[in-house]
Amino acid sequence: MSKRFGRAQKAAAILPLALLSAAWTASLAGIGPAEVSASSSPEAAALPDGTTVPTEAIEAPASVTTGAGMGAVDGNAAQVIASSSTNGIPSAALAAYMRAEQVINSADESCHLPWQLVAAIGRVESNHGRFGGNTLNDDGVATPGIYGIALDGKNKTAVIRDTDAGLYDNDQAYDRAIGPMQFIPSTWSVVGVDADGDAERNPQDIDDAALATAVYLCSGDDDLAALTGQRAAVYRYNHSTAYVDLVLSIMDAYMSGDYTSVPNSTSAAGYIVPQPSYTGGGGGGQGNGAGLGNGGRGSKPTPTPTAPPTQPVAPQPPTGGGSNPAPSVPTQAPQLPPVTVPPLPSTSIPPVDAILTDAQARLQCTLDGFVDNLLKNDDPFDKCVQAYKS
């Protein structure tokens, strides 16, 4: 097992990546290239917003939702798991989850946090920022805002009197869980981060909330590639065995590729992105799915969605005898537009550019409809990633 980083080492490692998180968010939002500076100096004791990664496991819960959580709504755990593929993940949330994995695992190489675990918590807690009629806006902020019920001991809740003077939860009598990841204010004050460089630690912002969840789960020395570490970390997040079981079941579904990406404004089930085909260059021949032409290495592939199958044409009645012909039926279903992640700005720091290029390639292949099967080294998803990185 890799040696755990100390506090100063974690902070020094995560500093440049947190700065780049803002650059990536700006690029995805269409703001354009951002000025990015990075430092690996051992004296860099904190993130740009003053936050450090705890070296001891945080035992205070992040969430105190009961039952299956807010996002499950009806408490039907089996239905939530079964509907993973039809209940799509908003694109801003998917990007935030993947970015959280990249940032935290580069800062703490022994944590091994999969983004699917963060996504599973987001599904259970708030249906990826869509609980109570909310949607994620273009900046990834839950709008109008997600607030739990007062933690006043009623409705099977814990009693937690106000700890934030109503700053985050608009309640000066009792605390309320806040944002897409449903942090209680006292825990947010420990792990809250500014992940997207907007000079604000906002629990309603999926970028900030997802990275804060990653910081919470990676506190201490659990290895989150192992089931034991996953169960321990999620139980700390919410002290409920039923909650742990549900989160890990959804994580397994997402890791098998059972999910889709949908627009941020979508508040319910999504659509299935058609699997693309690729053409390669460099040799004038047809690509092989990995951007390689018959005559040698090809250029970066351009995804082209596969057209949906042709619908059958309704039979036409015989002409003559006064019969009216049946109305014509379209022969082809409408084609969904492809979703393309904008290019990232260059940081001129090769190791960091490589990390973000890999993350962007994985996100684009996910949006293209490929399945990420980690048990196969030559599966279409890996070929797609390598093609986009070429």
C-alpha positions in Angstrom: 0.0 0.0 0.0 1.3 3.5 -0.8 2.4 5.6 2.1 -0.2 8.2 3.2 0.7 11.8 2.6 1.2 14.1 5.6 -0.8 17.4 5.9 1.8 19.6 4.2 2.4 17.0 1.5 -1.3 16.6 0.7 -1.7 20.4 0.5 1.3 20.8 -1.7 0.1 18.1 -4.1 -3.5 19.3 -4.3 -2.7 23.0 -4.7 -1.9 23.0 -8.5 -4.7 20.6 -9.3 -7.3 22.7 -7.4 -6.1 25.8 -9.4 -6.5 23.8 -12.6 -10.0 22.7 -11.5 -11.0 26.3 -12.0 -9.5 26.4 -15.5 -11.3 23.2 -16.5 -14.6 24.5 -15.2 -14.1 27.8 -17.1 -13.4 25.8 -20.2 -16.4 23.6 -19.9 -18.6 26.7 -19.3 -17.3 28.4 -22.4 -15.6 31.2 -20.6 -12.3 30.6 -22.4 -8.7 30.0 -21.4 -7.8 31.0 -17.9 -4.5 32.2 -16.5 -3.2 29.3 -14.4 -0.2 29.1 -12.1 1.0 26.1 -10.1 3.4 25.5 -7.3 4.7 22.3 -5.8 6.6 24.1 -3.1 6.6 22.3 0.3 5.7 25.6 1.9 2.3 25.6 0.2 0.3 24.7 3.3 -3.2 25.1 2.0 -5.5 25.2 -1.0 -6.0 28.6 -2.6 -9.0 29.1 -0.5 -7.2 28.2 2.8 -8.6 24.6 3.0 -6.3 21.7 3.9 -7.0 18.0 3.5 -7.5 16.4 6.9 -4.9 13.8 7.8 -7.2 12.2 10.4 -10.5 10.5 9.4 -13.4 12.9 10.0 -15.9 11.0 12.3 -18.6 13.7 12.5 -21.2 12.8 9.8 -21.4 14.8 6.6 -25.1 13.9 6.2 -27.8 12.9 8.6 -30.5 12.0 6.1 -32.6 9.0 7.2 -33.8 6.0 5.2 -32.8 6.1 1.6 -32.0 9.8 1.6 -33.6 12.8 -0.1 -32.7 11.9 -3.7 -34.4 8.5 -3.6 -37.6 10.3 -2.6 -39.9 7.3 -2.2 -37.4 5.2 -0.2 -37.6 2.4 -2.8 -33.9 1.4 -2.8 -34.3 -1.5 -5.3 -36.1 0.9 -7.8 -33.4 3.5 -7.4 -30.7 1.0 -8.3 -32.7 -0.5 -11.2 -33.4 2.9 -12.7 -29.7 4.1 -12.8 -29.5 3.9 -16.6 -32.8 5.8 -17.2 -32.2 8.5 -14.5 -29.4 10.4 -16.2 -26.7 12.4 -14.6 -26.7 16.1 -15.4 -23.5 17.0 -17.4 -22.3 19.5 -14.9 -22.6 16.9 -12.1 -20.8 14.3 -14.1 -18.0 16.6 -14.8 -17.8 17.6 -11.1 -17.7 14.0 -10.0 -14.9 13.1 -12.4 -12.9 16.2 -11.6 -13.2 15.4 -7.9 -11.7 12.0 -8.5 -8.8 13.4 -10.5 -8.0 16.2 -8.0 -8.1 14.1 -4.8 -6.3 11.0 -6.2 -3.5 13.2 -7.5 -3.2 14.8 -4.1 -3.5 11.5 -2.2 -2.3 8.6 -4.3 -3.3 6.0 -1.6 -6.9 7.0 -1.5 -8.0 5.6 -4.9 -11.4 7.2 -4.8 -13.6 6.3 -7.8 -15.8 9.1 -9.1 -18.7 6.7 -9.2 -18.7 6.6 -5.3 -19.1 10.4 -5.2 -21.8 10.2 -7.9 -23.7 7.5 -5.9 -23.8 9.8 -2.9 -25.0 12.6 -5.1 -27.8 10.4 -6.4 -29.0 9.3 -2.9 -28.7 12.7 -1.3 -30.3 14.9 -4.0 -30.8 13.1 -7.3 -27.7 14.9 -8.6 -28.9 18.3 -7.6 -32.5 17.9 -8.7 -34.4 17.3 -5.5 -37.5 19.4 -4.8 -37.7 20.9 -8.3 -34.1 22.1 -8.4 -31.9 22.0 -11.5 -28.2 22.7 -12.0 -27.7 26.0 -13.8 -24.8 26.6 -16.3 -22.4 27.2 -13.4 -23.4 23.9 -11.7 -25.3 25.6 -8.9 -28.5 24.0 -7.6 -31.3 26.4 -8.3 -33.3 27.7 -6.4 -31.4 25.8 -3.7 -31.6 22.5 -1.8 -32.4 22.6 1.9 -33.3 19.7 4.2 -35.9 19.9 7.0 -35.0 21.5 10.3 -32.9 19.1 12.4 -35.1 19.7 15.5 -35.7 16.1 16.6 -39.0 15.8 14.8 -39.7 13.6 11.8 -37.1 11.1 13.0 -34.3 13.7 12.7 -31.4 14.4 15.0 -31.4 17.5 17.1 -28.7 19.9 15.8 -29.1 23.4 16.9 -27.9 26.2 14.7 -24.1 26.3 14.1 -23.9 28.7 11.1 -26.1 31.6 12.2 -28.3 30.7 9.2 -25.5 31.6 6.8 -25.9 28.5 4.7 -29.3 27.0 5.6 -31.3 30.2 6.3 -32.3 28.9 9.7 -31.0 30.5 12.9 -32.7 28.1 15.2 -31.7 24.6 13.9 -29.3 23.3 11.3 -30.5 22.0 7.9 -28.7 19.8 5.4 -27.6 21.9 2.4 -26.8 21.5 -1.2 -26.5 18.5 -3.7 -24.4 16.5 -1.2 -26.5 17.4 1.8 -23.8 18.5 4.1 -24.8 19.7 7.6 -23.3 23.2 8.1 -20.9 22.2 10.9 -19.2 19.6 8.7 -19.2 21.8 5.6 -17.2 24.3 7.7 -14.5 21.7 7.9 -14.4 20.3 4.3 -16.0 23.1 2.3 -13.8 24.1 -0.7 -13.8 26.5 -3.6 -13.3 23.9 -6.4 -14.1 26.1 -9.4 -12.2 29.3 -8.6 -15.2 31.6 -8.2 -13.9 32.9 -4.8 -16.8 31.2 -2.9 -17.2 28.0 -1.0 -20.8 27.2 -1.9 -22.5 24.0 -0.7 -25.1 24.5 -3.5 -22.4 24.4 -6.2 -21.9 20.8 -7.4 -18.2 21.6 -8.1 -17.5 22.7 -4.6 -19.8 20.0 -3.0 -18.4 17.1 -5.0 -14.7 17.9 -4.2 -15.7 18.5 -0.5 -17.2 15.0 -0.5 -14.0 13.6 -1.9 -12.0 15.4 0.8 -14.3 14.0 3.4 -14.1 10.4 2.1 -10.3 10.5 1.7 -9.6 11.9 5.2 -7.8 9.3 7.3 -6.1 6.3 5.8 -8.9 4.2 4.2 -8.1 2.7 0.7 -11.3 3.4 -1.3 -10.4 0.9 -3.9 -11.3 -1.8 -1.4 -14.8 -2.6 -0.2 -13.7 -2.3 3.5 -12.5 1.2 2.9 -15.5 2.2 1.0 -17.9 1.0 3.6 -16.0 2.7 6.4 -15.8 6.0 4.6 -19.5 6.0 3.5 -20.5 5.0 7.0 -18.7 8.0 8.4 -20.5 10.2 5.8 -23.9 9.0 7.1 -24.1 6.7 10.1 -26.6 4.2 8.6 -25.9 0.7 7.3 -28.9 0.9 5.0 -27.5 4.1 3.6 -24.1 2.5 3.0 -25.7 -0.5 1.2 -27.7 1.7 -1.1 -24.8 4.0 -2.0 -22.4 1.1 -2.8 -25.1 -0.6 -4.9 -25.6 2.5 -7.0 -21.8 2.9 -7.2 -21.5 -0.6 -8.6 -24.2 0.2 -11.2 -22.4 3.3 -12.3 -19.1 1.4 -12.5 -20.7 -1.1 -14.8 -21.6 1.8 -17.1 -25.3 1.9 -16.1 -25.8 5.6 -16.5 -26.3 8.3 -19.0 -25.5 12.0 -19.3 -28.3 14.5 -19.7 -28.4 18.3 -20.0 -28.2 20.3 -16.8 -31.7 21.7 -17.1 -33.2 18.1 -17.1 -35.1 17.5 -13.9 -36.2 13.9 -14.5 -35.1 10.8 -16.5 -32.8 11.3 -19.4 -32.2 9.9 -22.9 -29.7 7.3 -24.0 -26.8 8.8 -26.0 -26.3 6.8 -29.3 -22.9 5.1 -29.6 -20.7 6.9 -32.2 -18.5 5.6 -35.0 -15.1 7.0 -35.8 -13.2 7.6 -39.0 -9.4 7.9 -38.9 -6.9 9.7 -41.1 -3.2 9.4 -41.7 -3.5 6.6 -44.2 -6.6 7.5 -46.1 -8.4 4.4 -44.8 -11.3 3.7 -42.5 -10.5 4.0 -38.8 -10.6 1.0 -36.5 -12.5 2.6 -33.6 -9.3 3.9 -32.0 -8.5 6.6 -34.5 -6.0 4.4 -36.5 -6.2 4.4 -40.3 -5.3 1.5 -42.5 -2.1 3.2 -43.6 -0.8 4.2 -40.1 -1.7 6.3 -37.2 -4.7 8.5 -37.8 -5.7 11.9 -36.6 -7.9 12.7 -33.6 -11.3 11.1 -34.2 -14.4 13.1 -34.8 -17.4 11.4 -33.2 -20.4 10.8 -35.4 -23.6 9.5 -33.7 -25.0 6.4 -35.2 -28.4 7.0 -36.8 -31.3 5.3 -34.9 -32.9 2.3 -36.6 -35.4 3.0 -39.3 -39.0 2.8 -38.2 -41.3 0.5 -40.2 -43.5 2.2 -42.8 -47.2 1.7 -42.3 -48.9 -0.3 -45.1 -50.8 1.7 -47.7 -54.4 0.8 -48.6 -55.0 -0.1 -52.3 -55.8 2.8 -54.6 -59.1 3.2 -56.4 -62.6 2.5 -55.1 -62.7 5.8 -53.4 -60.3 4.8 -50.6 -58.1 7.5 -49.2 -54.4 6.6 -48.8 -53.1 6.3 -45.2 -50.9 9.2 -44.1 -47.2 8.8 -44.6 -45.1 7.8 -41.6 -41.6 9.2 -41.1 -39.0 6.6 -42.1 -36.4 7.7 -39.6 -36.4 8.8 -36.0 -35.0 12.2 -35.1 -31.3 12.2 -34.5 -29.9 13.6 -31.2 -27.1 16.1 -31.5 -23.7 15.0 -30.3 -22.4 16.4 -27.0 -18.8 17.6 -27.2 -16.7 18.9 -24.4 -14.8 22.1 -25.3 -11.0 21.9 -25.5 -9.1 22.6 -22.3 -6.6 25.6 -22.1 -3.0 24.6 -22.0 -1.2 25.1 -18.6 2.3 24.6 -20.1 2.9 22.1 -17.3 3.2 18.7 -19.0 2.2 16.4 -16.1 -0.8 18.5 -15.3 -1.9 18.8 -18.9 -1.7 15.1 -19.2 -4.0 14.6 -16.2 -6.6 17.0 -17.5 -6.3 15.6 -21.1 -7.0 12.1 -19.7 -9.9 13.3 -17.7 -11.4 15.2 -20.6 -11.0 12.2 -22.9 -12.8 10.0 -20.3 -15.6 12.5 -20.0 -16.0 12.8 -23.8 -16.1 9.0 -24.2 -18.7 8.8 -21.5 -20.8 11.4 -23.3 -20.3 9.5 -26.5 -22.0 6.5 -24.9 -19.1 4.1 -24.4 -19.0 1.8 -21.4 -16.0 2.0 -19.0 -15.2 -1.7 -18.2 -12.1 -1.6 -16.0 -11.7 -5.4 -16.3 -10.8 -5.2 -20.0 -7.7 -3.4 -21.3 -8.9 -3.4 -24.9 -12.5 -2.5 -24.6 -14.1 0.2 -26.7 -14.0 2.8 -23.9 -10.2 2.5 -23.5 -9.8 2.7 -27.3 -12.0 5.8 -27.3 -9.9 7.4 -24.5 -6.7 6.7 -26.3 -8.0 8.0 -29.6 -9.0 11.4 -28.0 -5.6 11.6 -26.3 -3.8 11.0 -29.6 
